[in-house]
């Protein structure tokens, strides 16, 4: 009897111990940061991926990398893309966008403009005309960059094209007295030299940065665009974009495209970057506002822990694809790229880099890797041939050599 009682006591102790352990685990679970579970609970349960997307491709802001992401998504899902009509490579830029700049836009069956799923080529934003070719439920987003760095990139890339840049040796010399070189009557040709992102949004880039005017235009942007990415926080931006669009991880993984070699990047001292921000005061106000709102949204919609986790996953996947796809593991200058169809367009004094693919890839992997490194002109021509096989191919010099 004592033996049985002792055994019962031991069993009771075990049960109590398990109960205490279960309570401890439950309390820990309830106090656990639920952000860590959201990626497991999200995905298809949130709904199907967003497939109607308009990306305002601003200049010298890492926008070519975003364009590649959108092109790949469109091709993967057999979506229609609003591509430049005829021999154009831009959607009417630098003039305000018109629906007729899109190939096939006027070929709708009911006499109304045809609608497309993806729009991402360079254009100067003009909402009523964009709405003629994009569905009502379109997701609008764009990307911004600190004008202290964006202007330096524009100066190098458009040195021989922009009147304000032609007769000055360095950007630093330009910033010391920009009025000497900048003619504000040359609205279009000098657009790259001042408040270029403001101009791309369809606004007056020569307007005085009056407080009321700036706030009103920023409110216009907030009303139309669901998201503004920030180039300096590209990976965090991609994580939030993926969350909002309900896309897969591989849909937003990308290699840097249209980047310059280190020798063609001018490292401005802090005082010169500050002069650039003052000269491009409208762009600076735009960037400063949406940089703050990006981080507010990241913390509100993802939370710090999930954000760190998702960014780490994105970077790890990019590294995996780098090792899988790239022969050199890093971008190369044009002379080193063996496949001429993967050589990027060169402009101004910039040395634009590209990639070599690893030899011996199987067909499926080769197609995937090739899409990830394809420069935008070649990819645009490729999509155009797929979408409009009956029309003459794009006459792009890089492809005609």
C-alpha positions in Angstrom: 0.0 0.0 0.0 2.8 2.4 0.9 4.4 1.4 -2.4 1.3 2.3 -4.4 0.8 5.5 -2.5 4.4 6.5 -3.1 4.0 5.7 -6.8 0.8 7.8 -6.9 2.6 10.7 -5.3 5.4 10.4 -7.8 2.9 10.4 -10.7 1.1 13.4 -9.2 4.4 15.2 -8.9 5.1 14.5 -12.6 1.7 15.7 -13.6 2.2 18.9 -11.5 5.6 19.4 -13.0 4.3 19.0 -16.6 1.4 21.4 -15.7 3.8 24.0 -14.4 6.0 23.6 -17.5 3.0 24.0 -19.8 1.9 27.1 -17.9 5.4 28.5 -18.2 5.5 27.8 -21.9 2.1 29.3 -22.4 3.1 32.5 -20.5 6.2 32.7 -22.6 4.2 32.3 -25.8 1.7 34.9 -24.8 4.6 37.4 -24.1 6.4 36.4 -27.2 6.7 39.1 -29.9 4.0 38.0 -32.3 5.9 39.7 -35.1 8.0 36.6 -35.4 5.0 34.5 -36.3 3.5 36.8 -38.9 5.7 35.6 -41.8 4.5 32.0 -41.0 0.9 33.1 -40.8 1.0 35.3 -43.9 1.4 34.5 -47.6 -1.5 33.2 -49.6 -3.8 33.5 -46.6 -3.6 37.3 -47.0 -4.8 37.1 -50.6 -3.5 36.7 -54.1 -0.5 38.8 -55.2 -1.1 42.3 -56.5 -0.7 42.2 -60.3 -1.7 45.8 -61.3 1.3 48.0 -60.5 2.5 51.4 -61.6 6.1 52.3 -60.7 7.2 55.9 -61.3 10.8 55.3 -62.4 12.7 58.4 -61.1 16.3 59.1 -62.3 19.5 57.9 -60.6 17.7 56.4 -57.6 18.3 52.7 -58.0 15.2 52.6 -60.1 16.7 50.4 -62.8 17.0 47.6 -60.2 13.3 48.0 -59.4 12.4 48.0 -63.0 14.2 44.7 -63.4 12.1 43.3 -60.5 8.9 44.4 -62.2 9.9 43.1 -65.7 10.7 39.7 -64.2 7.4 39.6 -62.3 5.5 40.5 -65.5 7.3 37.8 -67.5 6.9 35.2 -64.9 3.1 35.7 -64.6 2.5 36.5 -68.3 1.3 40.0 -67.5 0.9 42.9 -69.9 3.4 45.7 -69.7 2.9 49.3 -70.8 5.9 49.6 -73.1 7.1 52.6 -75.2 5.5 52.8 -78.6 7.4 52.3 -81.8 11.2 53.0 -81.5 10.9 54.9 -78.2 12.7 53.7 -75.1 10.8 56.0 -72.7 7.2 56.8 -72.3 7.5 60.3 -73.7 10.0 61.6 -71.1 10.8 64.4 -70.5 7.3 65.6 -71.7 4.3 64.9 -69.5 3.0 61.4 -70.1 0.2 60.8 -72.6 -1.6 57.4 -73.1 -0.6 57.4 -76.8 3.0 56.9 -75.8 2.2 53.3 -74.8 2.4 50.7 -77.6 -1.1 49.2 -78.2 -2.9 51.6 -75.9 -5.3 52.7 -78.6 -6.1 49.2 -79.6 -8.9 48.5 -77.1 -11.8 46.4 -78.4 -14.4 49.0 -77.4 -12.6 52.1 -78.7 -11.3 52.9 -75.2 -7.5 52.6 -74.4 -6.3 49.2 -73.6 -5.4 48.5 -70.0 -2.1 47.0 -68.8 -0.9 45.3 -65.7 2.6 46.8 -65.2 3.9 50.3 -66.0 7.5 51.0 -65.0 9.4 52.8 -67.8 10.6 56.4 -67.5 7.8 58.9 -67.8 6.9 62.3 -66.3 3.8 61.6 -64.1 0.5 62.8 -65.5 -2.2 61.0 -63.5 -5.3 61.4 -65.8 -3.3 60.0 -68.7 -1.8 57.1 -66.6 -5.3 56.2 -65.5 -6.4 55.7 -69.1 -4.0 52.7 -69.5 -3.9 51.3 -65.9 -6.8 49.6 -64.0 -8.6 51.3 -61.1 -7.1 49.0 -58.5 -3.5 49.8 -59.6 -0.9 50.0 -56.8 1.3 53.1 -57.3 4.8 53.5 -55.9 8.1 55.2 -56.6 11.6 55.6 -55.2 13.5 58.6 -53.9 17.2 59.3 -53.1 19.0 61.9 -51.0 19.6 64.7 -53.5 23.1 65.1 -52.0 23.9 61.8 -53.8 21.3 61.8 -56.6 22.6 65.0 -58.1 26.2 63.7 -58.1 25.0 60.6 -60.1 23.0 62.8 -62.5 26.1 65.1 -63.1 28.3 62.1 -64.0 25.6 60.4 -66.1 24.2 63.4 -68.0 27.4 65.5 -68.2 27.4 66.1 -71.9 23.6 66.3 -72.3 22.5 68.8 -69.7 23.3 72.5 -70.6 23.9 73.4 -66.9 26.6 70.7 -66.6 28.4 71.1 -69.9 30.7 74.0 -69.2 31.7 73.1 -65.6 34.4 70.6 -64.7 33.1 69.2 -61.4 29.9 69.1 -59.5 31.5 70.8 -56.6 32.4 73.8 -58.8 28.8 73.9 -60.1 27.4 73.8 -56.5 29.6 76.8 -55.5 27.7 79.0 -57.9 24.9 77.1 -59.7 23.2 80.3 -61.0 26.2 80.9 -63.3 25.5 77.7 -65.2 21.8 77.0 -64.7 19.2 78.7 -67.0 15.7 78.1 -65.6 14.1 78.9 -68.9 15.5 75.6 -70.3 12.9 73.7 -68.3 13.1 70.4 -70.1 16.8 70.1 -71.0 17.9 71.2 -67.5 15.5 69.0 -65.6 18.3 66.7 -64.5 20.2 69.5 -62.9 17.7 70.6 -60.3 14.9 68.9 -58.4 14.8 66.1 -60.9 12.6 63.8 -58.7 10.1 66.7 -58.2 10.1 67.1 -62.0 9.5 63.4 -62.6 6.4 63.6 -60.3 5.0 66.2 -62.8 5.6 69.3 -60.7 7.5 72.5 -61.4 11.1 71.9 -60.5 11.9 75.6 -60.6 9.2 76.6 -58.1 10.3 78.4 -54.9 10.3 76.0 -51.9 7.5 77.9 -50.1 6.1 76.0 -47.2 2.5 75.9 -48.3 3.3 74.9 -51.8 5.7 72.1 -50.7 3.2 70.7 -48.2 0.4 70.7 -50.8 2.5 68.8 -53.4 3.7 66.3 -50.8 0.0 65.7 -49.9 -0.7 65.1 -53.6 1.9 62.4 -53.7 0.7 60.8 -50.5 -2.9 60.7 -51.9 -1.9 58.9 -55.1 1.2 56.8 -54.2 0.7 53.9 -51.8 4.5 53.7 -51.2 7.7 55.6 -51.7 10.8 53.6 -51.5 14.1 55.0 -50.3 17.3 54.1 -52.2 19.5 54.4 -49.1 17.4 51.8 -47.4 16.8 49.6 -50.4 16.5 46.3 -48.7 14.1 47.6 -46.0 12.0 49.2 -48.8 11.9 45.8 -50.7 10.7 44.0 -47.6 7.8 46.5 -47.2 7.0 46.4 -50.9 6.9 42.6 -50.8 4.6 42.7 -47.8 2.2 45.2 -49.4 2.1 43.4 -52.8 2.0 39.9 -51.3 4.8 38.7 -53.5 7.3 35.9 -52.9 10.8 36.4 -51.7 12.4 35.6 -55.1 10.1 38.2 -56.7 11.9 41.0 -54.9 15.5 39.7 -54.8 17.7 41.6 -57.3 21.2 42.4 -58.2 22.2 46.1 -58.5 21.8 47.3 -62.1 23.0 50.4 -63.8 25.5 51.0 -61.1 28.8 52.8 -61.7 32.4 51.8 -61.1 34.1 53.4 -58.0 36.4 55.4 -60.2 33.4 57.4 -61.7 31.8 58.1 -58.3 32.7 61.5 -56.8 32.8 61.5 -53.1 31.5 64.9 -52.1 32.5 66.4 -48.8 29.6 67.0 -46.3 29.5 70.7 -47.1 29.0 70.0 -50.8 26.2 67.5 -50.1 24.5 70.2 -48.0 24.8 72.7 -50.9 23.2 70.1 -53.2 20.3 69.7 -50.8 19.9 73.4 -50.7 20.0 73.7 -54.5 17.5 70.9 -54.8 15.4 72.1 -51.8 12.2 70.6 -53.3 13.7 67.2 -53.7 15.2 67.4 -50.2 11.9 68.2 -48.6 10.3 65.3 -50.6 13.0 62.9 -49.6 13.1 63.9 -46.0 9.4 63.5 -45.6 9.1 60.1 -47.2 12.3 58.8 -45.5 10.5 59.4 -42.2 7.2 57.9 -43.3 9.0 54.8 -44.6 10.4 54.0 -41.2 7.2 54.8 -39.5 5.4 52.3 -41.8 8.1 49.7 -41.4 7.7 49.7 -37.6 3.9 49.9 -37.7 3.3 47.2 -40.3 6.2 44.8 -39.7 7.8 45.7 -36.4 11.5 45.8 -35.6 12.0 42.0 -35.2 10.2 40.9 -38.3 11.9 43.7 -40.2 15.3 42.4 -39.2 14.3 38.9 -39.9 12.9 39.7 -43.4 15.9 41.8 -44.4 18.3 39.1 -43.3 16.3 36.5 -45.4 16.4 38.8 -48.4 20.2 39.4 -48.1 20.8 35.7 -47.6 18.8 34.8 -50.7 20.6 37.4 -52.7 24.0 35.9 -51.6 22.8 32.4 -52.6 21.8 33.7 -56.1 25.1 35.6 -56.4 27.0 32.4 -55.8 24.7 30.5 -58.2 24.5 33.0 -61.0 27.5 35.2 -61.2 30.9 34.1 -62.5 32.8 36.9 -60.8 30.6 37.4 -57.8 30.6 41.1 -58.5 29.7 43.6 -61.3 32.3 44.1 -64.1 33.0 47.0 -66.5 31.7 46.7 -70.0 35.0 45.5 -71.5 35.0 42.5 -69.2 31.5 41.4 -70.1 31.7 38.5 -72.6 28.0 38.4 -73.7 27.3 41.6 -75.6 23.6 41.3 -74.9 24.3 41.7 -71.2 26.4 44.9 -71.7 24.7 47.9 -70.2 24.2 51.3 -72.0 27.0 53.8 -71.3 26.3 57.5 -70.7 28.3 60.6 -70.0 31.4 60.1 -67.8 29.9 57.1 -66.0 31.3 53.6 -66.3 28.2 51.5 -66.0 28.8 48.0 -64.7 27.2 44.7 -65.7 27.6 41.0 -65.0 29.0 37.7 -66.4 27.1 34.6 -65.7 28.6 31.4 -64.5 29.2 28.8 -67.3 27.6 25.4 -67.2 24.2 26.5 -65.8 21.2 24.3 -66.7 18.6 25.9 -68.9 16.1 26.8 -66.2 18.8 28.3 -64.0 20.3 30.1 -66.9 17.0 31.7 -67.8 16.4 32.9 -64.3 19.9 34.3 -63.8 19.9 35.9 -67.3 16.7 37.8 -66.4 18.2 39.1 -63.2 21.3 40.6 -64.9 19.7 41.8 -68.2 20.1 45.6 -68.6 16.9 47.5 -69.0 17.1 48.4 -72.7 17.7 44.8 -73.6 14.9 43.6 -71.3 12.5 46.1 -72.6 13.2 45.0 -76.2 12.8 41.4 -75.1 9.4 42.0 -73.5 8.3 44.1 -76.5 9.1 41.2 -78.9 7.1 38.8 -76.7 4.2 41.2 -76.3 4.1 42.5 -79.9 5.5 39.8 -82.1 3.8 41.2 -85.2 5.6 44.6 -84.8 9.2 45.5 -85.8 11.7 44.9 -83.1 13.1 47.7 -81.1 16.2 49.2 -82.9 18.6 49.4 -79.9 22.2 50.0 -80.9 23.5 47.6 -78.3 21.5 44.8 -80.0 22.3 45.8 -83.5 26.1 45.6 -83.3 
